[in-house]
Every structure is written in structure tokens, then in C-alpha cells.
Amino acid sequence: MACIAVSVAATAAAGCNSVDPSSLAESGTPVSTSRIPTPSGQYVVQGEILRKYADSGGPSGPLGTPISNELPAPNGGQYTKFQTGVIYWSPRSGAHILSGAIRAAWESNGGPDGPLGYPVSDQRPIPGGSVADFEHGTITDTGGQAHVVTR
């Protein structure tokens, strides 16, 4: 699997088991866009979503490969779907990973347009499950059961 990174100075990297934006550039210029090949085609991952994706391990990390290009979200946000989750970015909250029951509960409550707003943290483990914080609340997953608290 090869990744093609595009920046002011275009460069290519082969054998991309993880995407590291800083390593895919010439002269120390950070890469802002990467085309990631998947069995269903190439998808573009870019900006802060690319940085978060790289930090999580890229294609060999827990998210797997992208299944969409970057898509627009409310209030100037963006998101990219991956095999096992999604990364949402907004100018106010930055880029954050959601998956599983927390993602499902957030999306069923309106996603970024809902009462919780955008995520402000990645999911993180807690005893018996995981939790993620949002602009206006929290979702806790305990054993596949999501509990939504708005504030």
C-alpha cells in the first residue's frame, strides 16, 4: 500500500503502514493532504484530520483505512469516515475520533447539529467502558450501552 502526499513540495511515500505528516514532506514542510489507497479506491485525508489519523496509527491503526473523502459538516466543520470510526474536526474544537456506541449515540442525537455539538475530546477508556466529551455534554459507553448527558 502506498500513500501519495501532496503539499507545496509534492512527495510520495511507499509502504505506508502509518501516515506521519511530518515525515511525508520535503524540507520540513508539513504535509496537509494525503491520498490513501484502499481496496475500494483512493481517499483524500487532509489537514488536522490527517494529523489526528496519523497520530492514531494511520491505515494500520484502530481506525483502519478511510471509506470516504473529507466531507463538510455544520458550522465550518469537516469529517472523514474510516472502517471503524470517524474523525470530526471543527474550528472551535479541533479533530477528534469517535467510534462504536459513542459514535452511534452522538449521531442518533443529531451529531454536530444536535444538543451535544462537536466532540472536544477523543474517546478514552474508563473502568468498564469509554467516554467522550462534547461541547455541551458527555457520552459514556458501558458494555455497549451509551449514556448521554447534556449540559
trRosetta pair geometry for C-beta under 8 A, 3 or more apart (Angstrom, degrees):
i j d omega theta_ij theta_ji phi_ij phi_ji
1 15 7.3 90 66 -126 61 28
1 16 6.0 -88 110 53 92 81
1 17 7.9 114 63 -78 113 48
1 37 5.8 -162 -153 71 83 104
1 59 6.5 -109 122 105 155 168
2 12 7.0 15 172 177 117 104
2 13 7.1 175 -162 97 76 51
2 14 4.6 -34 -115 -123 104 65
2 15 7.0 1 -94 -22 68 35
2 16 6.2 95 -149 0 29 103
2 37 6.4 42 59 12 64 129
3 12 7.6 172 95 -161 54 64
3 13 5.3 -2 66 68 94 96
3 14 7.9 -176 31 -98 61 23
3 16 3.8 26 -5 -20 112 166
3 19 6.0 137 -102 -104 170 101
3 24 7.0 -57 104 -117 123 144
3 34 5.3 -5 180 -173 118 111
3 35 6.8 157 -164 74 63 55
3 36 5.5 -15 -115 -102 95 66
3 37 7.4 -144 -89 8 48 81
4 12 5.1 -28 -121 -118 71 90
4 13 7.8 179 -97 33 27 63
4 34 7.1 151 79 -159 44 59
4 35 4.4 -6 60 51 97 108
4 42 7.9 -4 30 -148 113 139
5 10 7.4 170 99 -157 63 59
5 11 5.5 -6 71 73 105 81
5 12 6.8 172 29 -105 73 33
5 13 6.2 36 -5 3 112 103
5 21 7.6 148 -135 -132 135 59
5 24 3.9 125 -32 153 164 125
5 25 6.9 -101 128 -70 143 64
5 31 4.3 -39 -175 -143 128 145
5 33 6.9 141 -161 88 59 57
5 34 4.8 -27 -102 -103 74 81
5 35 7.8 -157 -77 19 28 69
6 10 5.3 -15 -130 -118 62 94
6 31 7.4 104 60 -157 32 95
6 32 7.8 -58 91 65 70 73
6 33 4.5 -25 62 81 95 113
6 34 7.4 179 17 -87 71 31
6 35 7.1 54 -14 -17 108 98
7 10 6.5 167 44 -87 54 43
7 11 7.2 -8 31 15 101 92
7 25 5.6 -1 30 -117 158 103
7 29 5.6 163 136 122 142 115
7 30 7.1 180 -122 103 148 40
7 31 4.7 -116 -49 -120 125 57
7 32 5.7 115 -108 16 89 80
7 33 6.9 170 -71 34 61 81
8 29 5.7 -89 46 172 109 156
9 25 6.8 95 69 -167 102 77
9 26 4.3 -85 116 52 139 117
9 27 6.3 82 18 26 160 111
9 29 5.7 117 25 46 107 143
11 24 6.1 173 88 172 116 65
11 25 6.2 161 25 -122 140 28
11 26 5.4 156 -61 -31 133 95
11 31 7.5 -98 50 -89 107 118
13 16 5.5 88 109 -77 108 106
13 23 7.4 74 -101 117 151 92
13 24 5.0 -85 -21 -116 136 95
16 19 5.9 35 177 -81 121 70
16 36 7.5 -117 95 -124 143 86
16 58 6.7 -105 155 157 96 150
16 59 6.7 86 113 18 92 125
17 58 7.0 115 127 81 38 125
17 59 7.0 -117 -160 68 31 98
17 60 4.6 3 -178 -14 78 142
18 54 6.7 95 162 -153 87 66
18 57 5.3 -85 -117 -167 110 47
18 58 3.9 147 -152 26 49 123
18 59 7.3 -151 -99 37 35 68
18 60 5.8 -74 -67 42 74 106
18 61 6.7 77 -117 -39 95 100
19 24 7.1 -19 -163 -28 74 142
19 34 5.7 127 -153 128 135 174
19 36 7.0 -63 -69 -90 141 121
19 45 7.4 80 115 79 172 136
19 50 6.9 -94 131 -169 134 86
19 53 6.2 8 63 114 129 102
19 54 4.4 -100 97 -97 80 87
19 58 3.6 143 9 -109 79 126
19 59 6.9 89 -26 -10 99 82
20 23 4.0 40 93 20 117 112
20 24 6.5 152 81 -17 62 91
20 54 5.2 127 -102 -169 35 125
20 58 7.6 -76 -39 -43 55 132
21 24 5.9 -69 -143 39 30 106
21 25 7.2 26 164 -25 63 112
21 30 5.5 32 143 -168 111 88
21 31 4.5 -145 -157 57 77 92
21 32 7.5 60 -152 -76 127 28
21 34 7.4 -121 -97 -39 79 123
21 50 5.7 97 -74 129 122 112
21 51 5.7 -48 2 -92 145 69
21 54 5.4 -129 -16 -20 83 164
22 25 6.7 -65 -158 24 32 113
22 28 7.9 -6 -161 -148 86 56
22 30 5.9 -38 -95 -113 64 82
22 31 7.6 -142 -66 15 20 88
24 31 4.4 -18 89 -23 103 154
24 34 6.7 35 113 -95 167 115
25 28 6.8 2 105 145 116 7
25 29 4.6 -138 173 77 130 67
25 30 5.8 -135 -26 -126 161 13
25 31 4.7 -157 -62 -46 101 82
26 29 6.4 6 70 32 58 104
31 34 6.3 60 142 -61 131 92
31 50 7.3 -104 109 138 93 149
32 46 5.7 35 148 -164 70 92
32 47 5.7 22 -168 -76 88 52
32 50 7.1 143 -173 40 35 147
33 44 6.1 -19 -164 -163 102 102
33 45 7.6 151 -154 82 52 41
33 46 4.1 -11 -103 -106 71 108
33 47 7.7 16 -74 -28 65 61
33 50 7.0 -155 -111 -54 25 155
34 44 7.3 149 78 -152 41 54
34 45 5.3 -19 64 64 93 88
34 46 7.0 173 19 -82 61 58
34 50 5.6 130 15 -135 108 128
35 42 4.8 14 176 178 103 123
35 43 7.2 160 -154 78 59 28
35 44 5.6 -30 -98 -93 68 67
36 42 6.6 151 72 -154 34 69
36 43 5.5 -26 60 63 89 80
36 44 7.8 154 14 -98 77 18
36 45 5.8 17 -6 5 123 113
36 58 7.9 -170 -117 -168 137 95
36 59 6.4 175 -166 -66 127 115
36 65 6.2 -170 137 -152 123 92
36 66 5.6 111 69 15 128 113
37 41 7.6 -106 -144 156 62 25
37 42 5.1 -38 -94 -93 60 80
38 41 6.4 0 60 60 86 40
38 42 7.2 151 16 -98 73 28
38 43 6.2 14 1 0 121 107
38 65 4.2 149 -104 142 113 144
38 66 6.4 -132 -39 63 139 67
38 67 7.3 -133 133 -90 172 53
39 65 8.0 130 8 66 76 155
40 67 7.2 41 52 -135 140 73
43 65 7.5 130 32 162 126 90
43 66 3.8 -130 89 96 148 130
43 67 7.2 -73 -62 -55 159 3
43 68 6.4 98 -140 102 134 16
43 69 5.3 -155 -155 -77 82 59
43 80 7.6 124 155 -158 126 116
44 69 4.9 30 44 -137 90 97
44 70 6.3 -66 98 0 94 93
45 49 5.9 -125 -168 113 84 104
45 50 4.6 131 132 -91 90 82
45 53 5.5 -29 172 24 147 164
45 66 5.7 -163 -59 -58 111 143
45 70 7.0 125 -122 -53 40 96
45 80 5.7 67 -115 -144 86 172
46 49 6.4 43 67 56 44 102
46 50 5.1 -15 -139 -30 12 122
46 70 6.0 -64 35 -31 98 145
47 50 5.9 123 52 15 32 99
47 51 7.3 -63 136 -3 40 98
47 70 7.9 63 28 -102 111 157
47 78 7.4 74 61 63 140 153
47 89 7.1 171 107 115 120 175
48 51 5.3 -47 -145 35 41 116
48 52 6.3 42 154 -19 68 102
48 89 5.0 132 82 -127 115 141
48 94 6.3 -130 173 -161 147 68
48 95 4.2 -176 135 -28 102 126
49 52 5.8 -53 -148 38 31 109
49 53 6.1 35 151 -21 64 108
49 70 6.3 157 43 -104 158 111
49 78 6.4 -97 -36 106 133 114
49 79 7.4 149 -105 -138 138 30
49 80 5.1 112 172 7 145 121
49 87 4.8 136 -144 107 89 129
49 89 5.3 -105 -60 -26 88 131
49 95 5.3 -176 -86 -127 48 136
50 53 5.5 -55 -144 38 30 114
50 54 6.2 32 156 -20 66 106
51 54 5.8 -53 -147 36 28 111
51 55 6.3 29 154 -19 63 108
51 95 6.8 138 67 43 93 151
52 55 5.6 -55 -147 38 30 113
52 56 6.4 23 155 -15 64 109
52 87 5.2 153 92 -147 134 139
52 89 7.7 -170 -1 -75 140 105
52 95 4.0 -135 -31 120 142 128
52 96 7.2 -126 -140 -75 153 18
52 97 6.5 -179 160 -47 122 93
53 56 5.9 -63 -150 39 28 106
53 58 6.1 69 144 -102 87 51
53 61 7.7 172 -176 47 60 140
53 63 6.6 -89 -134 57 82 154
53 66 8.0 -15 -130 -64 150 100
53 80 7.5 -29 -63 77 132 139
53 82 7.6 161 -120 -73 110 138
53 87 6.2 -101 -62 -23 87 158
54 57 8.0 150 -177 18 28 9
54 58 5.5 18 -115 -64 50 93
56 61 4.6 127 129 153 76 157
56 62 6.4 -85 169 41 109 90
56 63 5.8 61 115 -8 139 115
56 97 6.2 94 -81 -61 152 152
57 60 5.7 -99 159 84 102 70
57 61 2.2 136 76 -81 109 107
57 62 6.6 90 45 2 134 65
57 63 7.6 159 64 22 93 87
58 61 5.6 115 45 -4 36 109
59 64 6.7 7 -159 -179 55 37
59 65 4.9 19 -130 -84 94 79
61 64 7.6 -116 77 -38 59 27
62 84 6.4 -95 155 80 71 138
62 85 7.4 34 121 2 93 132
62 99 7.8 -115 136 -9 112 166
63 82 3.9 8 171 127 103 160
63 83 6.6 126 157 44 53 79
63 84 5.7 -153 -141 57 36 89
63 85 5.1 -85 -119 48 86 106
63 87 7.5 -9 -119 -39 154 102
63 97 6.8 -112 -75 -137 120 126
63 99 7.6 -149 -105 -70 74 133
64 82 5.6 148 65 165 79 99
64 83 3.1 -30 79 38 144 130
64 84 5.4 106 4 0 113 96
65 82 6.7 176 99 -151 23 83
65 83 5.8 61 48 -29 61 113
66 69 7.5 70 154 -83 139 30
66 80 5.7 -48 -130 169 114 115
66 81 6.9 100 -162 83 70 54
66 82 5.5 -62 -104 -100 45 69
67 81 4.9 -58 66 110 92 102
67 82 6.3 127 5 -142 87 17
67 83 6.1 120 -37 -72 115 51
68 71 6.0 -19 146 -31 133 115
68 80 5.9 -171 81 -155 90 60
68 81 4.1 61 15 38 118 101
69 80 7.1 -79 155 -120 22 95
70 78 5.1 1 -176 -179 109 120
70 79 7.2 152 -152 77 64 25
70 80 5.1 -48 -94 -72 60 97
71 78 6.8 146 73 -160 40 67
71 79 5.6 -28 61 66 91 77
71 80 7.0 147 10 -87 80 45
71 81 7.7 23 4 -14 126 93
72 77 7.4 110 -175 83 53 59
72 78 6.3 -48 -113 -105 37 66
73 77 3.5 -47 80 93 111 106
73 78 5.8 -161 13 -77 99 11
73 79 5.1 73 -47 -11 128 102
73 88 6.4 48 -45 -145 173 98
73 89 8.0 148 33 61 133 57
73 90 7.1 -90 91 -81 124 91
73 111 7.7 -117 -149 144 113 125
73 112 5.3 75 169 26 117 154
74 77 6.0 17 66 28 46 112
74 112 4.9 -175 46 106 106 116
74 113 5.1 114 -18 -71 159 88
75 90 6.3 22 96 -145 107 121
75 91 7.9 -122 137 30 90 97
75 92 7.7 -20 136 2 130 119
75 112 6.9 -135 30 153 109 123
75 118 7.9 -112 68 -39 130 121
76 90 6.7 97 87 -152 81 75
76 91 5.4 -6 108 -7 129 117
77 88 6.3 4 177 -176 128 91
77 89 6.0 167 -158 90 78 53
77 90 3.9 -38 -95 -92 103 82
77 91 7.5 -124 -81 -3 61 67
77 112 5.8 -126 37 -143 161 170
77 118 6.4 -178 -97 -95 146 131
78 88 7.6 163 88 -156 44 51
78 89 5.0 -6 59 59 87 104
78 90 7.9 169 20 -79 58 46
79 86 5.7 15 -179 176 117 111
79 87 6.4 174 -149 88 69 50
79 88 4.5 -22 -98 -103 107 65
79 89 6.9 175 -81 18 53 69
80 86 6.9 171 85 -155 43 68
80 87 5.4 2 53 53 89 95
81 86 5.2 -31 -108 -103 58 92
82 85 5.3 1 62 63 108 65
82 86 6.5 -178 19 -86 80 36
82 87 7.1 53 -15 -10 117 90
84 99 5.6 23 142 -140 78 137
85 97 5.7 37 142 -173 143 92
85 98 6.0 173 -166 89 101 41
85 99 3.2 -61 -96 -79 108 104
85 100 7.5 -24 -92 -11 95 66
85 103 6.4 -169 -139 -56 74 151
86 97 7.4 155 82 -149 41 54
86 98 5.6 -16 62 62 89 89
86 99 7.2 158 17 -79 63 64
86 103 6.2 125 26 -137 107 134
87 95 5.5 16 175 -174 109 101
87 96 6.9 167 -151 80 68 27
87 97 5.4 -32 -96 -91 78 65
87 98 7.9 155 -95 18 31 70
88 95 7.1 174 90 -143 38 55
88 96 6.0 -19 61 59 83 79
88 98 6.7 13 2 6 108 116
88 112 6.7 177 -164 -61 143 118
88 118 6.1 -158 130 -149 129 93
88 119 5.8 118 63 25 121 106
89 93 7.8 -172 -160 80 40 82
89 94 6.5 -59 -139 163 77 31
89 95 4.1 -20 -91 -89 96 79
89 96 7.7 148 -85 12 50 61
90 93 4.8 44 59 34 105 93
90 94 7.4 -15 57 18 60 20
90 112 6.9 148 -64 -137 133 136
90 118 4.4 -91 4 -94 141 168
92 118 6.7 137 71 46 104 140
92 135 7.3 35 114 -99 130 127
93 96 6.8 -49 137 -9 110 122
93 117 7.8 147 -45 138 145 107
93 118 4.4 -172 23 106 150 126
93 119 6.4 149 146 87 144 46
93 120 4.7 -105 -146 -98 112 69
93 135 6.3 -97 -74 -67 132 98
94 120 7.7 80 41 -142 94 54
96 118 7.7 129 32 161 124 90
96 119 3.9 -127 87 105 144 123
96 120 6.9 172 -46 -159 155 0
96 121 6.2 97 -132 107 137 14
96 122 5.1 -158 -154 -76 83 57
96 132 7.4 125 159 -158 130 118
97 122 4.8 26 43 -134 89 100
97 123 6.5 -81 97 16 87 89
98 102 5.7 -127 -156 106 92 103
98 103 4.0 132 140 -88 102 90
98 106 6.2 -57 -164 33 155 149
98 119 5.9 -169 -55 -51 115 152
98 122 8.0 -152 -63 -146 51 55
98 123 6.3 111 -118 -35 50 108
98 132 6.2 29 -107 -107 91 174
99 102 7.0 46 66 55 39 97
99 103 5.2 -10 -126 -19 10 131
99 123 6.7 -93 35 7 80 149
100 103 6.0 113 52 19 37 99
100 104 7.0 -71 139 -3 35 102
100 123 7.8 69 42 -105 110 172
100 130 7.7 87 67 49 139 136
100 141 6.4 50 114 -130 120 169
100 144 7.8 -106 176 -117 111 64
101 104 5.5 -55 -142 40 33 113
101 105 6.1 33 159 -20 67 106
101 141 4.3 129 76 -124 120 122
101 144 5.3 162 -61 -155 142 44
101 145 6.9 4 -171 22 154 4
101 146 4.4 -171 153 -52 101 102
102 105 6.0 -55 -145 37 28 108
102 106 6.3 28 156 -18 63 109
102 123 5.6 157 46 -97 160 123
102 130 6.5 -81 -34 97 135 108
102 131 7.7 144 -100 -143 136 21
102 132 5.0 102 -179 11 145 123
102 139 4.8 135 -142 108 85 126
102 140 7.9 -24 -97 -134 102 5
102 141 5.0 -90 -51 -37 87 121
102 146 6.0 157 -90 -116 43 119
103 106 5.8 -59 -148 38 29 111
103 107 6.2 23 158 -15 66 109
104 107 6.0 -58 -144 40 27 107
104 108 6.1 22 158 -15 64 111
104 146 6.8 -168 75 -18 92 149
105 108 5.8 -58 -142 41 28 107
105 109 6.3 17 157 -9 63 112
105 139 5.2 157 89 -147 132 137
105 141 7.8 -169 1 -80 135 91
105 146 3.5 -137 -49 127 146 158
105 148 5.6 -167 164 -61 123 109
106 109 5.9 -68 -150 45 27 104
106 111 6.0 70 139 -105 86 50
106 114 7.4 178 -176 49 60 141
106 116 6.1 -93 -135 65 86 153
106 119 7.4 -15 -133 -62 160 99
106 132 7.7 -41 -56 82 135 134
106 134 7.1 163 -122 -78 116 140
106 139 5.9 -102 -61 -25 90 158
106 148 8.0 156 -80 -106 53 115
107 110 7.9 -169 -171 52 28 12
107 111 5.0 19 -117 -67 55 94
109 114 4.4 117 131 173 73 160
109 115 6.5 -73 166 38 110 89
109 116 6.0 65 110 -5 131 116
109 148 6.0 143 -61 -132 155 160
110 113 4.9 -106 168 85 101 77
110 114 2.2 139 70 -73 110 96
110 115 6.7 93 45 1 136 61
110 116 7.6 157 67 26 95 86
111 114 5.8 117 42 -2 32 107
112 117 6.3 17 -153 -170 58 41
112 118 5.0 20 -122 -77 98 74
114 117 7.4 -123 76 -40 62 29
115 136 6.0 -110 155 99 65 135
115 137 7.0 45 120 -9 91 138
115 150 4.9 -15 132 -120 122 147
116 134 3.9 13 171 120 101 160
116 135 6.8 120 155 47 53 76
116 136 5.4 -162 -145 66 31 86
116 137 4.6 -84 -118 48 85 114
116 139 7.3 -1 -123 -39 156 104
116 148 7.2 -94 -67 -157 127 110
116 150 6.2 -115 -81 -103 68 92
117 134 5.5 148 67 163 77 100
117 135 3.1 -45 88 47 142 125
117 136 4.9 101 5 4 112 99
117 137 8.0 139 28 21 85 84
118 134 6.6 171 94 -154 29 81
118 135 5.5 61 48 -26 68 115
119 122 7.5 71 153 -88 135 29
119 132 5.7 -38 -134 166 115 120
119 133 7.0 104 -161 83 69 50
119 134 5.4 -61 -103 -101 44 72
120 133 5.1 -56 65 109 94 98
120 134 6.1 126 5 -144 88 18
120 135 5.8 121 -40 -70 116 53
121 124 6.8 -50 150 -13 120 111
121 132 5.8 -171 82 -155 89 64
121 133 4.2 58 16 39 118 98
122 132 6.9 -85 148 -118 23 99
123 130 4.7 34 177 159 107 130
123 131 6.9 155 -150 76 67 26
123 132 4.5 -51 -89 -66 65 105
123 141 7.8 0 -146 17 125 124
124 130 6.3 165 80 -155 27 87
124 131 6.2 -28 59 61 78 77
124 132 7.4 133 9 -85 69 58
125 129 7.6 175 -150 109 60 30
125 130 5.4 -54 -102 -99 42 82
126 129 5.8 -8 64 73 91 71
126 130 6.2 143 16 -116 81 25
126 131 5.2 40 -16 -8 131 109
126 140 7.2 -40 43 -143 146 102
128 142 5.0 17 132 -141 108 94
128 143 6.7 -37 177 -36 91 86
129 140 6.4 84 104 172 137 80
129 141 4.6 -165 -176 98 119 64
129 142 4.0 -105 -31 -96 148 48
129 143 6.4 -78 -77 -16 110 48
130 140 7.5 179 94 -154 40 54
130 141 5.0 5 55 52 80 108
131 138 6.2 -3 -171 -176 105 109
131 139 7.0 168 -151 89 58 48
131 140 4.7 -16 -103 -106 91 74
131 141 7.2 -163 -75 20 42 69
132 138 7.1 166 85 -154 44 63
132 139 5.5 -2 56 56 90 92
133 137 7.9 -173 -156 105 56 34
133 138 5.4 -29 -108 -103 61 83
134 137 5.1 -1 60 63 111 69
134 138 6.7 -170 19 -80 83 31
134 139 7.0 54 -19 -9 118 92
136 150 5.7 12 133 -157 95 85
136 151 5.9 -157 -178 60 61 66
137 148 6.6 36 147 -178 141 77
137 149 5.2 -177 -162 97 100 56
137 150 3.9 -59 -75 -110 138 44
137 151 5.3 158 -87 7 66 76
138 148 7.8 168 88 -152 48 42
138 149 5.0 1 56 58 87 103
138 151 7.9 38 -4 -13 84 111
139 146 5.5 -8 -174 -167 107 106
139 147 6.9 155 -157 75 55 47
139 148 5.3 -15 -104 -101 85 68
139 149 7.6 -178 -81 23 38 68
140 146 7.1 150 79 -154 42 54
140 147 4.7 -15 60 56 94 102
140 149 7.6 28 -1 0 101 107
141 144 6.8 17 -174 -95 100 13
141 145 7.0 149 -154 71 57 38
141 146 5.2 -26 -95 -94 76 70
141 147 7.8 -176 -78 16 29 73
142 145 5.7 -29 69 62 72 93
142 147 7.0 12 12 -6 102 116
